[in-house]
């Protein structure tokens, strides 16, 4: 249930295009197993999925996806270093092209 609510909050924030609230991160900077706020700030629109994964240091988990006419859209969630935080990244791709970041959203908690 908690995971469902976190995912729902991420989708709502992604649609709104902003984080719901912010708080100080309680994580090690540059952690190889989770996304920090600093790493989140480094990714931007147009980056490929591979570049985002390299910046975060983790692969993430595909949350949703759709394909139509060769165009693709996917939403990925990434483990954060703060216990009740969530990061969601939306990617899209033109036919034959790589997935590129089209929107990002995060909810940071204490």
C-alpha positions, 0 to 999 in steps of 0.5 A: 500500500505504501509503495502504491501511494508513493507511486501515485504521489510521483505520478501526480507530481509528474503531471503537475511538473513540480515536486510536492514539497521539499526537505533536506535529504538524509543521504550520502552524496554520490551513493551508488545504490540510490538517487540523491537530491544533488544527482536529481538536479543534474539530470535535465530534459533531452538526456538519454535514459543511459545518461540518466542511469549513469548520473544516478548510478542505478538502473531504476524500475519501469513503472509504465509504458506505451507504444504507438506508431513507433513512438514510445513513452515510459515512466521509470521510478528510482530508489532514493536515499531518503526513506519516504521519497520518490523520484520518477522520470518520464522518457519518450522516443521517436521511432528508432530513437533512444529514450530521452528524458521528457519530464521529471518529478520528485517528492522528498521527505525527511 
